[in-house]
Amino acid sequence: MRENMLVHGLTSQLLAALYMLKDCIDRCPEKEWNESHNDYPFSQVVFHALFDCDYHLCDTPEELKEQVFHKKNKQSFADYGELEEQIPLHLYERDFINQYYEYCRAKVTSVIEAKTYEELIIPNSDVRKNMTKLERYINTIRHTQHHAAQLGLRLQFITGKEMEWTSRGYSI
């Protein structure tokens, strides 16, 4: 029972962070989508947050690259510069970002909900070697929320409307 609550809580909180990111995607005015404000353009920040989520739900970079979604969208993933921490060069269409969001949202549920407690507490073999899967998933929640907050504040300055808080991805 405790294991289920842990897995459920992780899933719910990562989904909540993704929902807040999606709110930013939906509220971003079209003219601001690829504009820089002394920072990376909105589309690049959103892509970065989604890519990080997608990546940390995989066990290896090879697993990431072999996903059907990535193969169907090769041009959007290009050279996998995100894996090398390169300065982003590409801009992303909102339609692609919405598809990537839906892909990540579904992946969160399928990947995390399938984990046992034992799987969550063993160190990962490749990605973030010093972290357990549990710690990686919590880090991903924090990272996603960090960027949702950045984008939410940017939108608040542009539109005058504050981002709404989402406390859970789904209810028990």
Backbone as JSON Lines, residues from 0, in Angstrom:
{"i":0,"aa":"M","n":[0.83,-1.2,0.0],"ca":[0.0,0.0,0.0],"c":[0.86,1.26,0.0]}
{"i":1,"aa":"R","n":[1.9,1.29,0.86],"ca":[2.79,2.46,0.9],"c":[3.49,2.67,-0.43]}
{"i":2,"aa":"E","n":[3.92,1.56,-1.04],"ca":[4.59,1.65,-2.34],"c":[3.68,2.31,-3.36]}
{"i":3,"aa":"N","n":[2.42,1.89,-3.38],"ca":[1.47,2.47,-4.32],"c":[1.29,3.96,-4.08]}
{"i":4,"aa":"M","n":[1.26,4.36,-2.81],"ca":[1.1,5.78,-2.49],"c":[2.32,6.58,-2.94]}
{"i":5,"aa":"L","n":[3.51,6.02,-2.79],"ca":[4.72,6.7,-3.22],"c":[4.71,6.88,-4.74]}
{"i":6,"aa":"V","n":[4.45,5.82,-5.46],"ca":[4.41,5.87,-6.92],"c":[3.3,6.81,-7.38]}
{"i":7,"aa":"H","n":[2.15,6.72,-6.74],"ca":[1.02,7.58,-7.08],"c":[1.38,9.05,-6.83]}
{"i":8,"aa":"G","n":[2.01,9.32,-5.7],"ca":[2.39,10.7,-5.37],"c":[3.41,11.26,-6.35]}
{"i":9,"aa":"L","n":[4.4,10.47,-6.72],"ca":[5.39,10.91,-7.71],"c":[4.71,11.23,-9.04]}
{"i":10,"aa":"T","n":[3.86,10.31,-9.48],"ca":[3.17,10.5,-10.75],"c":[2.31,11.76,-10.7]}
{"i":11,"aa":"S","n":[1.53,11.9,-9.65],"ca":[0.64,13.04,-9.52],"c":[1.4,14.36,-9.51]}
{"i":12,"aa":"Q","n":[2.51,14.42,-8.81],"ca":[3.26,15.68,-8.72],"c":[3.98,16.03,-10.01]}
{"i":13,"aa":"L","n":[4.49,15.03,-10.72],"ca":[5.12,15.33,-12.01],"c":[4.05,15.75,-13.02]}
{"i":14,"aa":"L","n":[2.9,15.11,-12.99],"ca":[1.81,15.54,-13.86],"c":[1.36,16.96,-13.53]}
{"i":15,"aa":"A","n":[1.3,17.31,-12.25],"ca":[0.91,18.67,-11.85],"c":[1.91,19.69,-12.4]}
{"i":16,"aa":"A","n":[3.2,19.38,-12.31],"ca":[4.21,20.29,-12.86],"c":[4.06,20.41,-14.37]}
{"i":17,"aa":"L","n":[3.79,19.3,-15.03],"ca":[3.58,19.34,-16.48],"c":[2.32,20.14,-16.84]}
{"i":18,"aa":"Y","n":[1.25,20.01,-16.04],"ca":[0.03,20.76,-16.3],"c":[0.3,22.27,-16.19]}
{"i":19,"aa":"M","n":[1.14,22.65,-15.25],"ca":[1.47,24.07,-15.1],"c":[2.3,24.54,-16.3]}
{"i":20,"aa":"L","n":[3.18,23.69,-16.8],"ca":[3.93,24.02,-18.02],"c":[2.96,24.15,-19.2]}
{"i":21,"aa":"K","n":[1.99,23.26,-19.29],"ca":[1.0,23.3,-20.37],"c":[0.17,24.58,-20.29]}
{"i":22,"aa":"D","n":[-0.15,25.02,-19.1],"ca":[-0.87,26.28,-18.95],"c":[-0.06,27.42,-19.58]}
{"i":23,"aa":"C","n":[1.24,27.41,-19.38],"ca":[2.11,28.43,-19.98],"c":[2.1,28.31,-21.5]}
{"i":24,"aa":"I","n":[2.17,27.09,-22.02],"ca":[2.13,26.87,-23.47],"c":[0.84,27.47,-24.03]}
{"i":25,"aa":"D","n":[-0.27,27.17,-23.38],"ca":[-1.57,27.62,-23.88],"c":[-1.76,29.13,-23.77]}
{"i":26,"aa":"R","n":[-1.17,29.75,-22.76],"ca":[-1.39,31.18,-22.54],"c":[-0.38,32.08,-23.25]}
{"i":27,"aa":"C","n":[0.67,31.49,-23.81],"ca":[1.69,32.31,-24.46],"c":[1.14,32.94,-25.74]}
{"i":28,"aa":"P","n":[1.15,34.27,-25.83],"ca":[0.71,34.91,-27.06],"c":[1.6,34.49,-28.24]}
{"i":29,"aa":"E","n":[1.0,34.33,-29.39],"ca":[1.74,33.85,-30.57],"c":[2.98,34.7,-30.85]}
{"i":30,"aa":"K","n":[2.86,36.01,-30.72],"ca":[4.0,36.89,-31.04],"c":[5.16,36.72,-30.04]}
{"i":31,"aa":"E","n":[4.9,36.11,-28.89],"ca":[5.94,35.9,-27.88],"c":[6.58,34.51,-27.94]}
{"i":32,"aa":"W","n":[5.98,33.61,-28.73],"ca":[6.39,32.21,-28.75],"c":[7.88,32.02,-29.02]}
{"i":33,"aa":"N","n":[8.42,32.78,-29.95],"ca":[9.84,32.64,-30.29],"c":[10.65,33.89,-29.99]}
{"i":34,"aa":"E","n":[10.11,34.75,-29.14],"ca":[10.81,35.97,-28.75],"c":[11.73,35.72,-27.56]}
{"i":35,"aa":"S","n":[12.87,36.37,-27.6],"ca":[13.82,36.3,-26.49],"c":[13.58,37.5,-25.58]}
{"i":36,"aa":"H","n":[13.65,37.29,-24.29],"ca":[13.51,38.38,-23.32],"c":[14.71,38.31,-22.39]}
{"i":37,"aa":"N","n":[15.88,38.56,-22.94],"ca":[17.13,38.42,-22.2],"c":[17.29,36.99,-21.66]}
{"i":38,"aa":"D","n":[16.72,36.06,-22.36],"ca":[16.72,34.65,-22.0],"c":[16.45,33.89,-23.29]}
{"i":39,"aa":"Y","n":[16.33,32.6,-23.2],"ca":[16.0,31.81,-24.38],"c":[14.55,32.04,-24.77]}
{"i":40,"aa":"P","n":[14.24,31.92,-26.05],"ca":[12.85,32.05,-26.48],"c":[11.95,31.03,-25.77]}
{"i":41,"aa":"F","n":[10.7,31.4,-25.61],"ca":[9.71,30.6,-24.92],"c":[9.7,29.15,-25.43]}
{"i":42,"aa":"S","n":[9.68,28.97,-26.76],"ca":[9.59,27.62,-27.33],"c":[10.79,26.76,-26.94]}
{"i":43,"aa":"Q","n":[11.96,27.37,-26.84],"ca":[13.16,26.62,-26.45],"c":[13.12,26.2,-24.99]}
{"i":44,"aa":"V","n":[12.61,27.07,-24.14],"ca":[12.52,26.74,-22.71],"c":[11.53,25.59,-22.5]}
{"i":45,"aa":"V","n":[10.4,25.66,-23.18],"ca":[9.4,24.59,-23.06],"c":[9.98,23.28,-23.59]}
{"i":46,"aa":"F","n":[10.63,23.32,-24.75],"ca":[11.23,22.1,-25.3],"c":[12.24,21.53,-24.31]}
{"i":47,"aa":"H","n":[13.08,22.38,-23.75],"ca":[14.09,21.94,-22.78],"c":[13.44,21.22,-21.59]}
{"i":48,"aa":"A","n":[12.39,21.8,-21.05],"ca":[11.71,21.19,-19.89],"c":[11.1,19.84,-20.26]}
{"i":49,"aa":"L","n":[10.46,19.76,-21.42],"ca":[9.87,18.5,-21.86],"c":[10.94,17.45,-22.17]}
{"i":50,"aa":"F","n":[12.0,17.88,-22.82],"ca":[13.09,16.96,-23.15],"c":[13.7,16.38,-21.88]}
{"i":51,"aa":"D","n":[13.92,17.23,-20.89],"ca":[14.48,16.75,-19.63],"c":[13.56,15.72,-18.98]}
{"i":52,"aa":"C","n":[12.28,15.97,-18.98],"ca":[11.31,15.02,-18.42],"c":[11.38,13.7,-19.17]}
{"i":53,"aa":"D","n":[11.33,13.76,-20.48],"ca":[11.39,12.59,-21.35],"c":[12.68,11.81,-21.09]}
{"i":54,"aa":"Y","n":[13.78,12.51,-21.05],"ca":[15.1,11.9,-20.86],"c":[15.2,11.17,-19.52]}
{"i":55,"aa":"H","n":[14.72,11.78,-18.46],"ca":[14.87,11.18,-17.14],"c":[13.85,10.09,-16.84]}
{"i":56,"aa":"L","n":[12.95,9.88,-17.76],"ca":[12.07,8.73,-17.66],"c":[12.64,7.54,-18.43]}
{"i":57,"aa":"C","n":[13.8,7.73,-19.04],"ca":[14.51,6.66,-19.75],"c":[15.69,6.2,-18.9]}
{"i":58,"aa":"D","n":[16.16,5.0,-19.17],"ca":[17.32,4.5,-18.45],"c":[18.63,4.84,-19.14]}
{"i":59,"aa":"T","n":[18.6,5.07,-20.45],"ca":[19.83,5.39,-21.19],"c":[19.51,6.4,-22.28]}
{"i":60,"aa":"P","n":[20.53,7.13,-22.75],"ca":[20.31,8.03,-23.89],"c":[19.87,7.26,-25.14]}
{"i":61,"aa":"E","n":[20.37,6.04,-25.3],"ca":[19.98,5.23,-26.45],"c":[18.49,4.92,-26.43]}
{"i":62,"aa":"E","n":[17.97,4.61,-25.24],"ca":[16.53,4.34,-25.09],"c":[15.72,5.57,-25.52]}
{"i":63,"aa":"L","n":[16.2,6.74,-25.13],"ca":[15.54,8.0,-25.5],"c":[15.45,8.12,-27.02]}
{"i":64,"aa":"K","n":[16.56,7.92,-27.69],"ca":[16.63,8.11,-29.14],"c":[15.85,7.06,-29.92]}
{"i":65,"aa":"E","n":[15.63,5.91,-29.33],"ca":[14.93,4.82,-30.02],"c":[13.41,4.89,-29.89]}
{"i":66,"aa":"Q","n":[12.89,5.84,-29.16],"ca":[11.44,5.96,-28.99],"c":[10.78,6.32,-30.32]}
{"i":67,"aa":"V","n":[9.63,5.77,-30.56],"ca":[8.89,6.02,-31.8],"c":[8.64,7.52,-31.99]}
{"i":68,"aa":"F","n":[8.27,8.22,-30.92],"ca":[8.01,9.66,-31.03],"c":[9.24,10.39,-31.55]}
{"i":69,"aa":"H","n":[10.41,10.01,-31.09],"ca":[11.65,10.67,-31.54],"c":[11.94,10.33,-33.0]}
{"i":70,"aa":"K","n":[11.73,9.1,-33.37],"ca":[11.98,8.7,-34.76],"c":[11.03,9.41,-35.72]}
{"i":71,"aa":"K","n":[9.78,9.6,-35.3],"ca":[8.8,10.3,-36.14],"c":[9.11,11.79,-36.26]}
{"i":72,"aa":"N","n":[9.83,12.33,-35.28],"ca":[10.11,13.78,-35.23],"c":[11.6,14.06,-35.24]}
{"i":73,"aa":"K","n":[12.34,13.35,-36.08],"ca":[13.8,13.48,-36.13],"c":[14.26,14.93,-36.28]}
{"i":74,"aa":"Q","n":[13.58,15.68,-37.14],"ca":[13.99,17.06,-37.38],"c":[13.91,17.92,-36.13]}
{"i":75,"aa":"S","n":[12.99,17.62,-35.24],"ca":[12.84,18.41,-34.02],"c":[13.9,18.07,-32.98]}
{"i":76,"aa":"F","n":[14.39,16.85,-33.01],"ca":[15.42,16.45,-32.05],"c":[16.81,16.63,-32.63]}
{"i":77,"aa":"A","n":[16.9,16.78,-33.93],"ca":[18.12,17.09,-34.68],"c":[19.33,16.33,-34.16]}
{"i":78,"aa":"D","n":[20.24,17.04,-33.57],"ca":[21.52,16.46,-33.14],"c":[21.54,16.09,-31.65]}
{"i":79,"aa":"Y","n":[20.42,16.14,-30.99],"ca":[20.33,15.86,-29.55],"c":[21.29,16.76,-28.75]}
{"i":80,"aa":"G","n":[21.32,18.01,-29.14],"ca":[22.15,18.99,-28.44],"c":[21.83,19.11,-26.96]}
{"i":81,"aa":"E","n":[20.59,18.8,-26.59],"ca":[20.19,18.85,-25.18],"c":[21.0,17.87,-24.34]}
{"i":82,"aa":"L","n":[21.44,16.77,-24.94],"ca":[22.24,15.79,-24.2],"c":[23.66,16.3,-23.96]}
{"i":83,"aa":"E","n":[24.09,17.23,-24.78],"ca":[25.44,17.78,-24.67],"c":[25.47,19.13,-23.97]}
{"i":84,"aa":"E","n":[24.31,19.61,-23.54],"ca":[24.18,20.92,-22.92],"c":[24.7,22.03,-23.83]}
{"i":85,"aa":"Q","n":[24.38,21.91,-25.11],"ca":[24.73,22.95,-26.09],"c":[23.73,24.1,-25.99]}
{"i":86,"aa":"I","n":[24.14,25.25,-26.43],"ca":[23.23,26.38,-26.49],"c":[22.17,26.05,-27.54]}
{"i":87,"aa":"P","n":[20.88,26.19,-27.2],"ca":[19.82,25.84,-28.15],"c":[19.87,26.7,-29.41]}
{"i":88,"aa":"L","n":[19.69,26.06,-30.54],"ca":[19.69,26.77,-31.81],"c":[18.33,26.74,-32.49]}
{"i":89,"aa":"H","n":[17.54,25.74,-32.19],"ca":[16.28,25.52,-32.91],"c":[15.1,26.19,-32.2]}
{"i":90,"aa":"L","n":[14.15,26.62,-33.0],"ca":[12.88,27.09,-32.5],"c":[11.86,26.0,-32.78]}
{"i":91,"aa":"Y","n":[10.78,25.96,-32.01],"ca":[9.84,24.85,-32.11],"c":[8.43,25.37,-32.34]}
{"i":92,"aa":"E","n":[7.74,24.71,-33.26],"ca":[6.34,25.04,-33.54],"c":[5.48,24.63,-32.35]}
{"i":93,"aa":"R","n":[4.47,25.41,-32.09],"ca":[3.58,25.13,-30.97],"c":[2.89,23.77,-31.14]}
{"i":94,"aa":"D","n":[2.52,23.41,-32.37],"ca":[1.87,22.11,-32.6],"c":[2.77,20.96,-32.17]}
{"i":95,"aa":"F","n":[4.05,21.04,-32.53],"ca":[4.98,20.0,-32.12],"c":[5.11,19.97,-30.59]}
{"i":96,"aa":"I","n":[5.23,21.13,-29.97],"ca":[5.36,21.2,-28.51],"c":[4.14,20.59,-27.84]}
{"i":97,"aa":"N","n":[2.96,20.86,-28.37],"ca":[1.74,20.26,-27.8],"c":[1.76,18.73,-27.94]}
{"i":98,"aa":"Q","n":[2.23,18.24,-29.06],"ca":[2.34,16.79,-29.24],"c":[3.37,16.21,-28.27]}
{"i":99,"aa":"Y","n":[4.48,16.91,-28.11],"ca":[5.54,16.43,-27.2],"c":[5.04,16.44,-25.76]}
{"i":100,"aa":"Y","n":[4.28,17.48,-25.4],"ca":[3.69,17.53,-24.07],"c":[2.8,16.31,-23.84]}
{"i":101,"aa":"E","n":[1.92,16.02,-24.78],"ca":[1.01,14.87,-24.64],"c":[1.79,13.57,-24.54]}
{"i":102,"aa":"Y","n":[2.85,13.45,-25.3],"ca":[3.69,12.27,-25.25],"c":[4.31,12.12,-23.85]}
{"i":103,"aa":"C","n":[4.87,13.22,-23.33],"ca":[5.51,13.18,-22.01],"c":[4.5,12.9,-20.91]}
{"i":104,"aa":"R","n":[3.33,13.49,-21.01],"ca":[2.29,13.28,-20.0],"c":[1.9,11.8,-19.94]}
{"i":105,"aa":"A","n":[1.7,11.18,-21.07],"ca":[1.36,9.76,-21.11],"c":[2.53,8.91,-20.62]}
{"i":106,"aa":"K","n":[3.73,9.31,-20.96],"ca":[4.92,8.55,-20.56],"c":[5.11,8.58,-19.05]}
{"i":107,"aa":"V","n":[4.85,9.71,-18.42],"ca":[4.97,9.82,-16.96],"c":[4.14,8.72,-16.3]}
{"i":108,"aa":"T","n":[2.89,8.63,-16.7],"ca":[2.0,7.64,-16.09],"c":[2.48,6.22,-16.37]}
{"i":109,"aa":"S","n":[2.79,5.92,-17.61],"ca":[3.17,4.55,-17.95],"c":[4.49,4.13,-17.32]}
{"i":110,"aa":"V","n":[5.45,5.02,-17.27],"ca":[6.77,4.65,-16.73],"c":[6.76,4.6,-15.21]}
{"i":111,"aa":"I","n":[6.32,5.66,-14.56],"ca":[6.41,5.71,-13.1],"c":[5.44,4.73,-12.45]}
{"i":112,"aa":"E","n":[4.23,4.66,-12.96],"ca":[3.25,3.75,-12.36],"c":[3.68,2.29,-12.46]}
{"i":113,"aa":"A","n":[4.58,1.97,-13.37],"ca":[5.04,0.58,-13.53],"c":[6.18,0.23,-12.57]}
{"i":114,"aa":"K","n":[6.72,1.2,-11.85],"ca":[7.87,0.96,-10.97],"c":[7.45,0.39,-9.62]}
{"i":115,"aa":"T","n":[8.31,-0.49,-9.13],"ca":[8.16,-0.99,-7.76],"c":[9.04,-0.14,-6.86]}
{"i":116,"aa":"Y","n":[8.82,-0.26,-5.57],"ca":[9.64,0.47,-4.62],"c":[11.11,0.1,-4.8]}
{"i":117,"aa":"E","n":[11.39,-1.17,-5.0],"ca":[12.77,-1.63,-5.17],"c":[13.42,-0.98,-6.39]}
{"i":118,"aa":"E","n":[12.65,-0.84,-7.46],"ca":[13.19,-0.2,-8.67],"c":[13.45,1.28,-8.44]}
{"i":119,"aa":"L","n":[12.65,1.9,-7.61],"ca":[12.82,3.33,-7.35],"c":[14.06,3.65,-6.52]}
{"i":120,"aa":"I","n":[14.49,2.72,-5.69],"ca":[15.6,3.04,-4.78],"c":[16.97,2.53,-5.22]}
{"i":121,"aa":"I","n":[17.04,1.82,-6.34],"ca":[18.36,1.4,-6.82],"c":[18.94,2.5,-7.71]}
{"i":122,"aa":"P","n":[20.26,2.7,-7.64],"ca":[20.87,3.72,-8.49],"c":[20.71,3.36,-9.97]}
{"i":123,"aa":"N","n":[20.56,4.37,-10.78],"ca":[20.41,4.15,-12.22],"c":[21.76,3.79,-12.82]}
{"i":124,"aa":"S","n":[21.75,3.01,-13.87],"ca":[22.99,2.53,-14.47],"c":[23.67,3.55,-15.38]}
{"i":125,"aa":"D","n":[22.95,4.51,-15.9],"ca":[23.56,5.4,-16.88],"c":[23.26,6.87,-16.6]}
{"i":126,"aa":"V","n":[22.01,7.25,-16.68],"ca":[21.61,8.65,-16.54],"c":[21.72,9.06,-15.07]}
{"i":127,"aa":"R","n":[22.38,10.18,-14.81],"ca":[22.53,10.69,-13.44],"c":[22.96,9.58,-12.48]}
{"i":128,"aa":"K","n":[24.13,9.07,-12.71],"ca":[24.61,7.87,-12.0],"c":[24.52,7.94,-10.48]}
{"i":129,"aa":"N","n":[24.6,9.1,-9.93],"ca":[24.6,9.2,-8.48],"c":[23.19,9.28,-7.88]}
{"i":130,"aa":"M","n":[22.17,9.15,-8.7],"ca":[20.81,9.27,-8.2],"c":[20.05,7.96,-8.37]}
{"i":131,"aa":"T","n":[19.16,7.7,-7.44],"ca":[18.22,6.61,-7.61],"c":[17.14,7.1,-8.58]}
{"i":132,"aa":"K","n":[16.31,6.2,-9.07],"ca":[15.2,6.63,-9.92],"c":[14.27,7.55,-9.13]}
{"i":133,"aa":"L","n":[14.04,7.24,-7.87],"ca":[13.19,8.08,-7.04],"c":[13.72,9.5,-7.01]}
{"i":134,"aa":"E","n":[15.0,9.65,-6.77],"ca":[15.61,10.97,-6.71],"c":[15.57,11.66,-8.08]}
{"i":135,"aa":"R","n":[15.8,10.9,-9.15],"ca":[15.72,11.47,-10.5],"c":[14.32,11.99,-10.79]}
{"i":136,"aa":"Y","n":[13.3,11.24,-10.4],"ca":[11.93,11.67,-10.67],"c":[11.59,12.93,-9.87]}
{"i":137,"aa":"I","n":[12.04,12.99,-8.63],"ca":[11.8,14.2,-7.82],"c":[12.56,15.38,-8.43]}
{"i":138,"aa":"N","n":[13.78,15.15,-8.88],"ca":[14.56,16.2,-9.55],"c":[13.84,16.68,-10.81]}
{"i":139,"aa":"T","n":[13.22,15.77,-11.53],"ca":[12.49,16.13,-12.75],"c":[11.26,16.98,-12.41]}
{"i":140,"aa":"I","n":[10.59,16.65,-11.32],"ca":[9.46,17.47,-10.87],"c":[9.96,18.89,-10.6]}
{"i":141,"aa":"R","n":[11.04,19.0,-9.85],"ca":[11.59,20.32,-9.5],"c":[12.02,21.08,-10.75]}
{"i":142,"aa":"H","n":[12.66,20.4,-11.69],"ca":[13.14,21.04,-12.92],"c":[11.97,21.54,-13.77]}
{"i":143,"aa":"T","n":[10.95,20.71,-13.92],"ca":[9.78,21.1,-14.71],"c":[9.09,22.3,-14.07]}
{"i":144,"aa":"Q","n":[8.92,22.26,-12.75],"ca":[8.26,23.36,-12.06],"c":[9.1,24.64,-12.12]}
{"i":145,"aa":"H","n":[10.4,24.5,-12.06],"ca":[11.3,25.66,-12.18],"c":[11.03,26.41,-13.49]}
{"i":146,"aa":"H","n":[10.98,25.65,-14.59],"ca":[10.76,26.3,-15.88],"c":[9.32,26.77,-16.05]}
{"i":147,"aa":"A","n":[8.37,26.06,-15.51],"ca":[6.98,26.53,-15.55],"c":[6.87,27.86,-14.8]}
{"i":148,"aa":"A","n":[7.54,27.97,-13.67],"ca":[7.51,29.22,-12.9],"c":[8.18,30.36,-13.66]}
{"i":149,"aa":"Q","n":[9.32,30.07,-14.29],"ca":[9.99,31.1,-15.1],"c":[9.07,31.62,-16.19]}
{"i":150,"aa":"L","n":[8.47,30.68,-16.93],"ca":[7.61,31.06,-18.03],"c":[6.33,31.73,-17.53]}
{"i":151,"aa":"G","n":[5.82,31.25,-16.4],"ca":[4.63,31.86,-15.81],"c":[4.87,33.31,-15.43]}
{"i":152,"aa":"L","n":[6.03,33.58,-14.86],"ca":[6.38,34.96,-14.5],"c":[6.55,35.82,-15.75]}
{"i":153,"aa":"R","n":[7.19,35.26,-16.77],"ca":[7.33,35.99,-18.03],"c":[5.95,36.35,-18.58]}
{"i":154,"aa":"L","n":[5.03,35.39,-18.56],"ca":[3.68,35.65,-19.04],"c":[2.94,36.65,-18.18]}
{"i":155,"aa":"Q","n":[3.19,36.62,-16.88],"ca":[2.56,37.59,-15.99],"c":[2.99,39.01,-16.34]}
{"i":156,"aa":"F","n":[4.27,39.19,-16.64],"ca":[4.75,40.51,-17.05],"c":[4.13,40.94,-18.37]}
{"i":157,"aa":"I","n":[3.96,39.99,-19.3],"ca":[3.43,40.3,-20.63],"c":[1.92,40.51,-20.6]}
{"i":158,"aa":"T","n":[1.2,39.64,-19.89],"ca":[-0.27,39.66,-19.96],"c":[-0.94,40.28,-18.73]}
{"i":159,"aa":"G","n":[-0.21,40.38,-17.64],"ca":[-0.8,40.88,-16.4],"c":[-1.58,39.83,-15.63]}
{"i":160,"aa":"K","n":[-1.57,38.59,-16.12],"ca":[-2.32,37.51,-15.46],"c":[-1.36,36.52,-14.81]}
{"i":161,"aa":"E","n":[-1.63,36.25,-13.55],"ca":[-0.8,35.33,-12.77],"c":[-1.15,33.88,-13.1]}
{"i":162,"aa":"M","n":[-0.16,33.02,-13.02],"ca":[-0.35,31.59,-13.25],"c":[-1.13,30.99,-12.08]}
{"i":163,"aa":"E","n":[-2.04,30.09,-12.41],"ca":[-2.78,29.39,-11.36],"c":[-1.98,28.19,-10.88]}
{"i":164,"aa":"W","n":[-2.13,27.86,-9.61],"ca":[-1.42,26.74,-9.0],"c":[-2.18,25.45,-9.24]}
{"i":165,"aa":"T","n":[-1.47,24.4,-9.58],"ca":[-2.05,23.07,-9.72],"c":[-1.39,22.22,-8.64]}
{"i":166,"aa":"S","n":[-2.17,21.72,-7.7],"ca":[-1.58,20.99,-6.58],"c":[-1.39,19.51,-6.85]}
{"i":167,"aa":"R","n":[-2.18,18.94,-7.75],"ca":[-2.07,17.51,-8.03],"c":[-2.35,17.24,-9.5]}
{"i":168,"aa":"G","n":[-1.7,16.18,-9.99],"ca":[-1.92,15.78,-11.37],"c":[-3.2,15.01,-11.55]}
{"i":169,"aa":"Y","n":[-3.58,14.29,-10.53],"ca":[-4.88,13.61,-10.5],"c":[-5.18,13.27,-9.07]}
{"i":170,"aa":"S","n":[-6.41,12.98,-8.8],"ca":[-6.79,12.73,-7.4],"c":[-6.78,11.25,-7.06]}
{"i":171,"aa":"I","n":[-6.66,10.97,-5.78],"ca":[-6.6,9.58,-5.29],"c":[-7.95,8.92,-5.47]}
